[in-house]
Amino acid sequence: METESTGTVWSCPFDYAEALEFDPQLRRMLEADPVARIRMPYGEGEAWLVTRYEDVRTVTTDRRFSRSAVKGRDFPRMTPEPIVQSESINLMDPPASSRLRSLVAKSFAPRHVERMRQRTQSVVDLMLDRMADLGSPADLVEHVAAPLPLMTICEVLAIPEDDRPRLRAHALTMMNVSAGNREAAVRAKAALRGYFAELSSERRRSPGDDLISTLATAREGAELLDDDELAVMSMVLLITGQDTTTYEIGNIAYTLLTRPDVLGALRARPSALPAAIEELLRFIPFRKGVGIPRIATEDVELGGVLIRAGDVVHVSYLTANRDERKFDRPDELDVNRPTVPHMTFGWGAHHCLGAPLAAMELEVVFATLLDRFPGLRLAGEPSDVRWNTTSIWRHPLGLPVAW
């Protein structure tokens, strides 16, 4: 294969799933063809894939690349049905998205995150009590990673306990990449949308101290979220507030338990944990490919390549996090690395609004694990761990541990 953007089109199934090894095709593209033409499993036509850190930053901040222009297009993607809702903040451009982001950001103000921290700590303590009572060995995914983020986000959103398994099943259906899953994904998306329309309407009428109520009553001047915005944002929070954190708990635990030197350093100096989690988030390739693209609204030259108006442009946060132009020794996990902003939570106008909640959950989980289980180790060989292969996310399906 030629390695220039001069007619070469890379076939990108984005299906590499060897534990948490970095996708070798993404690495080749970063090094040899950083603004490349690609084909993907679903959607019409071709797209560009931008892989270098600075180029990704340009695409995610330059107004000439529009998320809103994606609406109504059968854009190249990884899943049979687009995951994103057409009314979602994820398909808005500034300044329209700025109002919504400002309103939602109020829900993640430090005082609200601190209140969530207390709830999260209570849930973590309960789960680890249960795991300790059952005794060693135990499955960390089953006892902590899988239930915790769902329980935490449902606590924060005040979703009734009886509804939670059904909502999680819908969310998992939407993330499945199998071709035969399209109709089920459409139904799951509609079911979640209907559920949150009804729930958010109730909270609007009778607000409590939960996150949906906070969103419903948050004001930016005279502005409030309207009913559709509130329902879609609540749905987005459920999906992004549970799945990605579930997978990252499993991924970080696996990474630490297979690197005794790193784990030992954190046990010796627990205060280093928050910075270490940022480095782990940078280092771990927690998804297989790309997310929602943008459309070039005019001709733009990027990395010496001309992108035409109307072209679909994907970015890879995974490769941006491994770009040697930005990170010294990018393929090494260095928990003492000087702080450089990673892109795991996205960038620019679509940086994940729930990032403070996710970071807080990870800190609580691993601080408590390190404190309560000082002898925690893998129960078995790393090669015995089973990994997900059917969704856009990479994560262990189970993680047997002993102590």
C-alpha positions as CSV (number, residue, x, y, z in Angstrom):
1,M,0.0,0.0,0.0
2,E,1.2,3.5,-0.8
3,T,1.5,5.8,2.2
4,E,0.6,9.2,0.8
5,S,-2.8,11.0,0.5
6,T,-2.5,11.0,-3.2
7,G,-5.3,8.6,-4.1
8,T,-4.7,5.8,-1.6
9,V,-7.9,4.9,0.3
10,W,-7.4,3.0,3.5
11,S,-10.0,0.3,4.4
12,C,-10.7,1.0,8.1
13,P,-12.9,-1.6,9.8
14,F,-11.5,-0.4,13.1
15,D,-11.9,-3.9,14.5
16,Y,-8.5,-4.4,16.2
17,A,-9.1,-5.8,19.6
18,E,-5.9,-7.5,20.9
19,A,-6.2,-6.7,24.7
20,L,-5.1,-3.1,25.0
21,E,-2.4,-3.1,22.3
22,F,-2.5,-0.1,20.1
23,D,-4.1,-0.6,16.6
24,P,-1.1,-1.1,14.2
25,Q,-3.0,0.3,11.3
26,L,-3.7,3.5,13.2
27,R,0.0,3.7,14.1
28,R,0.9,3.4,10.4
29,M,-1.5,6.1,9.4
30,L,-0.2,8.5,12.1
31,E,3.3,8.0,10.9
32,A,2.9,7.7,7.1
33,D,-0.4,9.2,6.1
34,P,-1.6,11.6,8.8
35,V,-4.4,13.1,6.7
36,A,-5.7,10.0,4.9
37,R,-8.7,9.0,2.8
38,I,-10.6,6.1,4.4
39,R,-13.6,3.8,3.9
40,M,-15.6,2.5,6.9
41,P,-18.0,-0.4,7.4
42,Y,-21.2,1.7,7.2
43,G,-22.4,4.8,5.6
44,E,-21.9,6.2,2.1
45,G,-18.7,7.2,0.4
46,E,-15.3,8.0,1.8
47,A,-14.0,10.3,4.5
48,W,-10.8,11.9,5.7
49,L,-9.1,10.6,8.9
50,V,-6.9,13.2,10.7
51,T,-4.5,11.6,13.2
52,R,-1.9,14.1,14.4
53,Y,-2.5,16.0,17.6
54,E,-2.2,19.5,16.2
55,D,-4.3,18.7,13.1
56,V,-7.0,17.1,15.4
57,R,-7.0,20.3,17.5
58,T,-7.5,22.3,14.3
59,V,-10.4,20.2,13.1
60,T,-12.1,20.3,16.5
61,T,-11.8,24.1,17.0
62,D,-11.9,25.6,13.5
63,R,-15.4,26.8,12.6
64,R,-14.8,25.6,9.0
65,F,-15.4,22.1,10.2
66,S,-19.1,21.6,11.2
67,R,-20.7,18.9,13.3
68,S,-24.1,20.4,12.5
69,A,-23.7,19.7,8.8
70,V,-23.6,16.0,9.5
71,K,-27.4,16.0,10.1
72,G,-29.3,14.1,7.5
73,R,-26.1,12.5,5.9
74,D,-25.4,8.8,5.7
75,F,-21.8,9.5,6.9
76,P,-19.1,6.9,7.0
77,R,-19.2,5.3,10.5
78,M,-18.5,2.2,12.6
79,T,-22.1,1.3,13.6
80,P,-25.1,0.3,11.5
81,E,-27.2,3.0,13.0
82,P,-25.8,6.4,14.1
83,I,-25.6,6.5,17.9
84,V,-26.0,10.2,18.2
85,Q,-29.4,11.9,18.3
86,S,-30.0,14.6,15.7
87,E,-31.0,17.1,18.4
88,S,-28.1,16.3,20.5
89,I,-25.6,18.9,21.6
90,N,-23.0,16.7,19.9
91,L,-24.4,17.8,16.6
92,M,-24.3,21.5,17.3
93,D,-21.7,24.1,16.4
94,P,-20.8,27.2,18.3
95,P,-22.4,29.6,19.1
96,A,-25.6,27.4,19.3
97,S,-23.9,24.8,21.4
98,S,-22.3,27.4,23.7
99,R,-25.6,28.2,25.4
100,L,-26.3,24.5,26.0
101,R,-22.8,23.7,27.2
102,S,-22.9,26.7,29.6
103,L,-26.2,25.4,31.1
104,V,-25.0,21.8,31.4
105,A,-21.6,22.9,32.8
106,K,-23.4,24.4,35.8
107,S,-24.5,20.9,36.7
108,F,-20.8,19.9,36.9
109,A,-19.7,22.8,39.1
110,P,-17.3,21.8,41.9
111,R,-20.0,21.8,44.5
112,H,-22.2,19.4,42.5
113,V,-19.3,17.1,41.7
114,E,-18.4,17.0,45.4
115,R,-22.0,16.0,46.3
116,M,-21.7,13.3,43.6
117,R,-18.4,12.2,45.1
118,Q,-20.0,11.5,48.4
119,R,-22.7,9.3,46.7
120,T,-20.1,7.6,44.6
121,Q,-18.0,6.8,47.7
122,S,-21.0,5.3,49.4
123,V,-21.7,3.1,46.4
124,V,-18.0,2.0,46.1
125,D,-17.8,1.1,49.8
126,L,-21.0,-1.0,49.5
127,M,-19.7,-2.9,46.4
128,L,-16.3,-3.5,47.9
129,D,-17.9,-4.7,51.2
130,R,-19.8,-7.2,49.1
131,M,-16.8,-8.3,47.2
132,A,-14.7,-8.7,50.4
133,D,-17.5,-10.7,52.0
134,L,-17.6,-13.2,49.1
135,G,-13.9,-13.6,49.4
136,S,-10.9,-14.1,47.1
137,P,-10.9,-14.6,44.1
138,A,-13.5,-12.3,42.6
139,D,-14.4,-10.7,39.3
140,L,-13.6,-7.0,39.5
141,V,-15.7,-6.3,36.4
142,E,-18.8,-8.1,37.8
143,H,-18.5,-6.6,41.3
144,V,-17.3,-3.1,40.5
145,A,-16.7,-2.0,36.9
146,A,-20.0,-3.1,35.4
147,P,-22.4,-2.0,38.1
148,L,-20.7,1.0,39.6
149,P,-21.0,3.7,36.9
150,L,-24.6,2.7,36.0
151,M,-25.5,2.8,39.7
152,T,-23.7,6.1,40.2
153,I,-25.2,7.9,37.2
154,C,-28.6,6.5,38.0
155,E,-28.2,7.8,41.6
156,V,-27.1,11.2,40.3
157,L,-30.0,11.3,37.8
158,A,-32.4,9.7,40.4
159,I,-33.6,7.0,38.0
160,P,-35.8,4.4,39.8
161,E,-34.0,1.2,40.5
162,D,-36.5,-1.0,38.7
163,D,-35.9,0.9,35.4
164,R,-32.1,0.6,35.4
165,P,-31.5,-2.8,33.9
166,R,-33.8,-2.0,31.0
167,L,-32.1,1.3,30.3
168,R,-28.7,-0.3,30.4
169,A,-29.8,-3.0,27.9
170,H,-31.0,-0.3,25.5
171,A,-27.7,1.6,25.8
172,L,-25.7,-1.6,25.1
173,T,-27.9,-2.3,22.0
174,M,-27.1,1.1,20.6
175,M,-23.4,0.5,20.9
176,N,-23.3,-2.9,19.1
177,V,-21.5,-2.8,15.7
178,S,-23.1,-6.0,14.2
179,A,-24.8,-5.5,10.9
180,G,-27.9,-7.4,12.0
181,N,-28.4,-5.0,14.9
182,R,-29.7,-2.0,13.0
183,E,-33.4,-2.4,13.7
184,A,-32.8,-3.2,17.4
185,A,-30.6,-0.1,17.7
186,V,-33.4,2.1,16.2
187,R,-35.9,0.7,18.7
188,A,-33.5,1.1,21.6
189,K,-32.8,4.7,20.7
190,A,-36.5,5.5,20.5
191,A,-37.3,3.7,23.8
192,L,-34.6,5.7,25.6
193,R,-35.7,8.9,24.0
194,G,-39.3,8.3,25.1
195,Y,-38.3,7.3,28.6
196,F,-36.2,10.5,29.2
197,A,-38.9,12.7,27.6
198,E,-41.3,11.5,30.3
199,L,-38.8,11.6,33.2
200,S,-37.4,15.0,32.4
201,S,-41.0,16.4,32.1
202,E,-41.7,15.1,35.6
203,R,-38.6,16.7,37.0
204,R,-39.4,20.0,35.3
205,R,-42.8,20.0,37.1
206,S,-41.4,18.8,40.5
207,P,-37.6,19.2,40.7
208,G,-35.5,17.5,43.3
209,D,-31.7,17.6,44.0
210,D,-30.8,15.2,41.2
211,L,-28.8,16.1,38.0
212,I,-31.9,16.1,35.7
213,S,-33.6,18.6,38.1
214,T,-30.4,20.7,38.2
215,L,-30.4,20.7,34.3
216,A,-34.1,21.5,34.2
217,T,-33.7,24.6,36.5
218,A,-30.2,25.8,35.4
219,R,-30.4,29.3,33.9
220,E,-28.0,31.3,31.6
221,G,-29.6,34.7,31.9
222,A,-33.2,34.1,31.1
223,E,-32.4,30.9,29.2
224,L,-33.5,27.4,30.2
225,L,-33.1,24.0,28.4
226,D,-36.3,23.3,26.4
227,D,-38.1,20.0,26.9
228,D,-36.4,18.3,23.9
229,E,-32.9,19.5,24.9
230,L,-33.5,18.3,28.5
231,A,-34.6,14.8,27.4
232,V,-31.8,14.3,24.9
233,M,-29.1,15.7,27.3
234,S,-30.4,13.3,30.1
235,M,-30.2,10.4,27.7
236,V,-26.7,11.4,26.6
237,L,-25.6,11.6,30.3
238,L,-26.9,8.1,31.0
239,I,-25.1,6.6,28.0
240,T,-21.8,8.4,28.3
241,G,-22.0,8.5,32.1
242,Q,-22.0,4.7,32.5
243,D,-20.5,2.8,29.5
244,T,-17.2,4.7,29.1
245,T,-16.5,4.8,32.8
246,T,-17.3,1.1,33.2
247,Y,-14.9,0.2,30.4
248,E,-12.1,2.5,31.8
249,I,-12.4,1.0,35.3
250,G,-11.7,-2.4,33.8
251,N,-9.0,-1.1,31.4
252,I,-7.2,0.9,34.2
253,A,-7.4,-2.0,36.6
254,Y,-6.0,-4.4,34.0
255,T,-3.2,-2.0,33.1
256,L,-2.2,-1.5,36.7
257,L,-2.4,-5.1,37.6
258,T,-0.1,-6.1,34.7
259,R,2.4,-3.4,35.6
260,P,3.5,-4.1,39.2
261,D,6.0,-1.2,39.2
262,V,3.3,1.4,38.4
263,L,0.9,-0.2,40.9
264,G,3.7,-0.3,43.6
265,A,4.5,3.4,43.0
266,L,0.9,4.4,43.5
267,R,0.5,2.3,46.6
268,A,3.6,4.1,48.0
269,R,2.3,7.5,47.1
270,P,-1.5,7.6,46.9
271,S,-1.4,11.4,46.3
272,A,-0.1,10.7,42.8
273,L,-3.3,8.9,41.8
274,P,-5.1,11.8,40.1
275,A,-2.2,12.6,37.8
276,A,-1.6,8.9,37.2
277,I,-5.2,8.5,36.1
278,E,-4.8,11.3,33.5
279,E,-1.7,9.5,32.1
280,L,-3.6,6.2,32.1
281,L,-6.5,7.8,30.2
282,R,-4.0,9.2,27.6
283,F,-2.2,5.8,27.2
284,I,-5.1,3.4,27.0
285,P,-6.8,2.9,23.6
286,F,-10.2,2.6,25.1
287,R,-12.1,2.6,21.8
288,K,-11.5,1.0,18.4
289,G,-11.7,3.9,16.1
290,V,-13.6,7.2,15.6
291,G,-16.8,8.9,16.7
292,I,-18.9,11.6,15.1
293,P,-17.3,13.3,12.1
294,R,-17.4,16.9,10.9
295,I,-18.1,18.3,7.4
296,A,-15.7,20.9,5.8
297,T,-17.9,23.9,5.0
298,E,-15.2,25.3,2.6
299,D,-11.9,24.2,1.1
300,V,-9.3,23.8,3.8
301,E,-5.6,22.8,3.6
302,L,-4.5,20.6,6.4
303,G,-1.2,18.9,6.8
304,G,-0.4,19.7,3.2
305,V,-3.6,18.1,2.0
306,L,-6.5,19.9,0.4
307,I,-9.8,19.0,2.0
308,R,-12.8,20.1,-0.2
309,A,-16.0,21.7,1.0
310,G,-18.5,19.0,1.7
311,D,-16.0,16.4,2.6
312,V,-16.5,14.2,5.7
313,V,-13.6,14.5,8.2
314,H,-13.1,12.1,11.1
315,V,-10.5,12.7,13.8
316,S,-8.6,10.1,15.9
317,Y,-8.2,11.1,19.5
318,L,-6.4,7.7,20.0
319,T,-3.6,8.7,17.6
320,A,-3.5,12.3,18.9
321,N,-2.7,10.8,22.3
322,R,0.2,8.8,20.8
323,D,1.7,11.6,18.7
324,E,5.5,11.9,19.3
325,R,5.4,15.5,18.2
326,K,3.3,16.3,21.3
327,F,4.3,13.6,23.8
328,D,7.8,12.5,24.7
329,R,8.0,8.6,24.4
330,P,4.2,8.4,23.7
331,D,4.1,4.6,23.7
332,E,5.4,4.5,27.3
333,L,3.1,4.6,30.4
334,D,4.8,7.2,32.6
335,V,2.8,8.3,35.6
336,N,5.3,11.0,36.4
337,R,4.9,12.5,32.9
338,P,4.7,16.3,32.9
339,T,1.1,17.3,32.3
340,V,0.1,17.6,28.7
341,P,-3.6,17.7,27.9
342,H,-4.8,14.4,26.5
343,M,-7.7,14.0,24.1
344,T,-9.5,11.1,25.6
345,F,-12.4,13.3,26.6
346,G,-12.4,15.0,23.2
347,W,-11.4,18.6,22.4
348,G,-12.8,22.0,21.7
349,A,-16.5,22.7,21.5
350,H,-17.3,18.9,22.0
351,H,-15.0,18.2,24.9
352,C,-16.9,15.8,27.2
353,L,-19.0,17.8,29.7
354,G,-19.1,14.8,32.0
355,A,-15.3,14.6,32.3
356,P,-15.3,15.9,35.9
357,L,-17.8,13.2,36.9
358,A,-15.8,10.4,35.1
359,A,-12.5,11.6,36.6
360,M,-14.0,11.8,40.1
361,E,-15.4,8.2,39.8
362,L,-12.1,6.8,38.7
363,E,-10.3,8.5,41.6
364,V,-12.8,7.2,44.1
365,V,-12.7,3.7,42.8
366,F,-8.9,3.3,42.6
367,A,-8.1,5.2,45.8
368,T,-10.5,2.9,47.7
369,L,-9.3,-0.2,46.0
370,L,-5.6,0.6,46.7
371,D,-6.5,1.3,50.3
372,R,-8.7,-1.6,51.1
373,F,-6.9,-4.3,49.0
374,P,-3.2,-3.7,49.4
375,G,-2.4,-7.2,48.0
376,L,-4.7,-7.0,45.0
377,R,-3.4,-8.9,42.0
378,L,-4.6,-10.8,38.9
379,A,-6.0,-14.2,39.7
380,G,-4.4,-16.0,36.7
381,E,-2.4,-14.9,33.7
382,P,-3.0,-11.8,31.6
383,S,-3.5,-14.0,28.6
384,D,-6.5,-15.6,30.3
385,V,-8.5,-12.3,30.4
386,R,-11.4,-12.2,27.9
387,W,-12.0,-9.0,25.9
388,N,-15.0,-7.4,24.2
389,T,-15.0,-7.7,20.4
390,T,-18.5,-6.7,19.4
391,S,-18.8,-3.0,20.2
392,I,-16.9,0.3,19.6
393,W,-15.3,0.0,23.0
394,R,-12.3,-2.0,24.2
395,H,-12.5,-3.5,27.6
396,P,-12.1,-6.8,29.6
397,L,-15.3,-8.8,29.9
398,G,-14.1,-10.2,33.2
399,L,-11.1,-9.4,35.4
400,P,-10.5,-12.1,38.1
401,V,-8.5,-10.7,41.0
402,A,-7.2,-12.1,44.2
403,W,-6.0,-10.5,47.5
